Amino acid sequence: MAKGMSDKLVLAISSRALFDLGESHKVYLAQGVEAYRKYQIDHEEEILEPGDAFPLVKKLLTLNASLGRARVEVVLVSRNSADTGLRVFNSIQHYGLDISRAAFVGGRNPHPYLAAFGSHLFLSTHAEDVRSALDAGFAAATILSGGARRACSAELRIAFDGDAVLFSDESERVYQSGGLEAFQASERQAAREPLRGGPFKGFLAALNLLQREFPDESCPIRTALVTARSAPSHERVIRTLREWDIRLDESLFLGGLEKSAFLEAFAADVFFDDQAGHCEKAREVVATGHVPHGVSNEPKVQVQS
């Protein structure tokens, strides 16, 4: 880990997650790398509009001012070259974002640099890069374009799905193979057996440590579990979090109800879920990160008749 980064919560983010690079990406898709490079250089003095993860980044960086010291670090990890990335840094400076570190990898997958930066979370619009980061053991999500943005608020609110996000997908596998009855029987039997950690356990733990530096009554970070689980499968979740010594401010056990209304009621800034269908609905009310991890994201086996 970089010197001076070990005591920080580190978010690594791609250029397209931080800023709206839609127009230049169209040039890349239609005309190729060289045309994209020329376009970015020709427009490098034009400030980019905020992207889908911009509000999250801004709120995270604001926590440093609240604490009076740098406890959050945001690093740019981009497929751009440094040449084409100049426009991105010009935009960072324009918006006054305290981002000074970056890795521009010239079209390659940037995930090898996540460990070097000590990243707790990687956000990108490039699904392949996100999958590589997850495979390497990092919390990572594909930020979906067009996600709704909550009205300005000083409080940072982050919502998480449970299975295959905070927890392993072991229970989800039982559900998908045996149905609800088998799932509930399994969870009832294993109620006192902690679930294994999922890809976002480390990020939630780092976020929880950050929360503990604020007084309980004035903490500007609020977290929520928003899960399709319900009684009796809630008990294992509660005991698992106790075992991990991790606090969630709110836990919503919905029993299969649509999550969007509850995310809106929680006023989430961002929501992370492993199931693409849930993400597509959630993005209508909140910026959403798809976590392509676990059994729900494995290729379906075609059965020959």
N, C-alpha and C positions, 0 to 999 in steps of 0.2 A: 504494500500500500504506500502511496505517496507520503513523504514526510509531512506531518502536520494534518493528515487527513483521518487518522485512526479514531479521533474522538468526534467525528462528524457523521451526520446522516448525509449520504451522497446519492444524488439523483443524476443519472446519465440520460441524456435526451438527444434525439436526432433533430436535425434542422427542420424537417417537415412536421414534426410534432410540436415544435416551439413556434414556428411561423408558418403562415399560409404561403406555400411555394407552389400552389396549384398551377399558375400560368407557366412558370418555368419548367415544371414537371411535364406539362403537355408538350413543350418544345423538345424535351429529352425523349419522350415516347415517340414523337412523330419524326424527329430529325436526327437524334443521336447525341452522343456525348459532346462532340466538338461544337455543335450548334447550341447545346445547353451552356457550355462554357462561355461562348461568345455572348449569349443572351445575358448571363449573370454579370459579366464584365461590363457590358453596355448599360446595364441597369443597376450597377452596384451602389450608386448614390441614392437610389429610390428605396425608401424605407418599406420593409415588408409588414403586412398586416399580421396581428397576433394569430397564432394557430390554436388548435383545440386544447393543447396542454399549457398554453401561456398563462391562464389565470392560476393554475395549480403552482407553476414555477414561481410566479410573482408572490403568491401567498407564502410559499415555503421560504423564500428569501427574506420576506418581511419578518419571519421569526427571529432572525439574527438581530435585528434592531430591537425587538421586544426583549431579548435576553441580554443585549449589550455585548454580545460576542458571537463569533462565527461558529455556529453549531450545525448549519446546513450548507452544503456545497452542491452547486449545480455545475455539471461539466457537459460540454457539447461533444457528442460522439457521432460523427457524420460521415456518410459516404462521399460527400463533396471532397474536392481537393482544397488546399489552402487558398488557391487562386480564386475558385468559385465561392469559397466560404467567406471572402471578404465582405460581401453584401450582408451575410448573416451577422457578422460581428458589428458592422455599421448599424444594423437594426438593434442589436443588443445594447449598444452604447446609446442609441436614440431613446430607448425605453428605460434607460437607467438600471438595467439588470446587472447585478453583481456576478457576472460570469466571466471568468478570465482564463479558464483552462479548457482545452479542446484537443480532440484527435480527429484530424481530417485524413481519411484513409483512401481517397482516390478511387472510389467505386467498389471497394472490397467490403466484406462483412466486418463491422467494427467490434464484434463481441470479444475478441481476445484482449482488448484494452480495458474491459470492465473490471477485471481483477486488479490490474495495475492501479486503477483509480480507487479501488475499494468500494465499488458501487453497491448500494443496497437495492436499487430499482433502476430498470432501463425501460424507457418509453420510446416507441418508434412507430412510424406508419408502415414500416417494411416488415411484413409477417415473417419472412425467412430469417431476418436478423433477430427477431423476437424469439423464434423457435430455437435458434442457435444459443441464445443467451439462457433460455430455460434449460436446455440440455446441459449447459455448463454449470447449472446450479444457481442461477440468478433469478430474482423476481423480475419479470418482464411482461409487458403487455403491448398489444397493438392498439394504438389510439385510433378510434373510428372517426372519420371525418363527419362533420355536420352535427356533432353532439351539441346539445343545448348547453348554454352557459348560465349559471345562476347569477342573480343580481349581486352587485358588490356587497361584500360583507367582510368584516375583519376576522371572522372565524373560519378556519380551515376544516372542512368536513369530508372525511374519506370513508366510503362504504365498501365492504368486501363480501363476496360470496364465500361459502365455507368449503365444501368438498372440492378438491383439486385446485384450490386457491390458497386459503389459509391452512387447510388440512390436506393430507394425501387423498387419493381417489379410491382408497380401499373400500369405503362404504358405498360409493357410487357404483363400483363394479358389482357389488352384491345386488344393488337395486336394479341395474340394467340387465343382469343375468337372471335374477329370480323374482323381480317385481317388488311392490311395496310391502307385501306381507313378509317376504323373506328378509327384506331390509330392516323392517321394524323388529323382527325376531332377533336378527343378528346384533342390532344396536342395543336391544334390551339385555341380551346375554353379555355383551362387551361393555356395558355402561361404565364400569370402573377401570377399563383398560384404555389409557390415553391413545388418541389418534396420532399417527405419525404426522410430522410437519409437512405442509405443502410448500410450494415455491415462494409464497409471500410471508411465511412465518418470520424469516429474518428481517424483512422490511417492517412488519408490524412490531416486532420486538424493538427495533431501532427507533421507531416512531413513538412507542410507549416510553422508552427512556427519555426521549425529548419532552414528552408530556409531563413527566415527573419533575422536570426542572421548573415548571410553572406551579403557582398555587392552584389547588383544586378548584377554587371558586372563580378563578380568572384564566384558566387554561384556554388558549386560542385554538387548540386542536381538539377535534371530536371525532371518534371512530364508531363505526357500526358494523355489525354482522347482519347481513340480509340473506337469509337462507330459506330454501324450500322445506327444510326439516320442520317437524313439529313434535309434540309429545307422542311417543316416549323417547324419540331419538335425540331430544334436546339435552338429556342428562349427560351423555358422553361428551358433547361439545363443551358444556359448562365445566365438567371435571378436567377435560383436556386443558382448557385455558388456565384453570387453577394450577395444574401441574406445571405448566410453562411459566407461571407467574406473570402472565400478560393480561392487561385490563382492556376490555372493550367498553366504551361508554354506553352503547345501546346494542341489544341483541334482538333481532326480529325473526321469529320462527313462524313462517308464513304458511306452512302446510300446503305448498303448491300454488298459492295465490300469486297473481301477477305482481312483479316486484316494482314496476314503474311508479305506481301511486305512493308506495312507501318510501321510495328514493326521493320523490318530490316532497313528501311530508318531512323527511329527514333533512331536506335541503342540501343534498350531497353536492360537493364540488366535482367528485370523480367516483366512479364505481368500477370495480374489477370483478369479472365473472369469466368462467371457463366455457360456458355454453353460448355459441354464436347466436342462437335464437333469443336468449335472454338479453344479450348485448344489443341486438337490433332494436328491441323494444325499449330498453333502458336509455339508449342514445337519444330518444325523443325528449327526454326530460333532464338528462345529465351527461356530461362528458364521460365517455365509457371506454374502458380498456379491456379488450378481449385477451384472455390468458389461454393460449392454445396448448393446453397441458391436460394430461389425463385421458381416461377412457373415452370421454365424449368427443375428443379430437383425434382419436385413432381411426385409420381407414376402416370402413365397414366391410366385413367379409361377405362376398356374394355367395349365396347358397345355390348350388346347381340343382335344378329340379329333374 
